[in-house]
Amino acid sequence: MKLRKDDNQSEVSIYARRLSDRYFKASHGWYFYTREGETIGPYYDKNSAMHGVNDYIEFLSLASSTVLEKYFKYSHKQTVAQVE
């Protein structure tokens, strides 16, 4: 597994364990967890969720820093609102 510049070895081992648990099925379909702690879904089946991970990674790699900042700010607000 290739390390990102801000990764350390202990974080990578935790992340590697999480990969096996990245996908899960709930009552409305399949979901996946992101490295950033987000839950993305629902998808019709696990295979679709696996393709969704690739789409998510592509989005992160192609988006401008402004778009990413807004995305993570918004997604954090959504997560906080769901918890409250």
N, C-alpha and C positions, 0 to 999 in steps of 0.2 A: 504494500500500500504506500503510495506516495504521500509524503507529509506536506501540508501547507506550511507556509513560512511562520504562521502563528501557532502551529501545533506543537505540543510536546509529547514525548513518548507515552506518558500515562494517559493523556487524553485520547491518543490514538488507540490504545488497547481498550479503553472504555467504548470508543466509537466502533471498533471492530466487533465487539460483543453485541452492540446495538444493531449492527447490520442484520444479524439473524432475526432480530425482533422488529425490523423496520416496517414490515407490512402487518396489518391486522384487519380482521373482519369485524364489523359492527352491524347493527341491525339495518343500516341503510346502505351498506356496501363495503368496499375495501378502501383502506386508507394507508398512508405511509407517514412516518416521522422524518423530519429533516434534521440535519446537523444542528440547525439553529433552534431546534426544539418546537417547531411548528408541526401541526397535524394537517395534512392535505388530503382531500377526498370529498365526497365518496367517488369511487370508481366501480364499474360493473363487476369486474373480477380482478384477481390478483395480477394477472398479466397486464391489464390496463393500468393498474397502480404502478407496476414496474416501469411501464413506458412513461407514466407521469413523473417518476423520479428523473428520468432522462430529460424530459421537457423542463422540469424545474431547474436542473443543473444547467441546461442550455440557457434558460432565462437569466440565471445568476451570472453566467459568464459573459453574456452579451449586453446586459442592461448597463446603462450609465450609472455613475455613482449617485446622481441625483434621484434617479428612478429607484435604485436600491434603498436609498435612505427613506424615501417616501413609503416604499413597500414595507420595510421593516417597522417603520413608525406606525403605519396603519395596522399591520398584522399584530403588533404588540397590543394596540388598543383593543382590537377584536378579542384577543386572548384574555385580557384583563376584564373586559365587559362580560365575557362568558363565565368567568370565575365568580364575579360579583353577584 
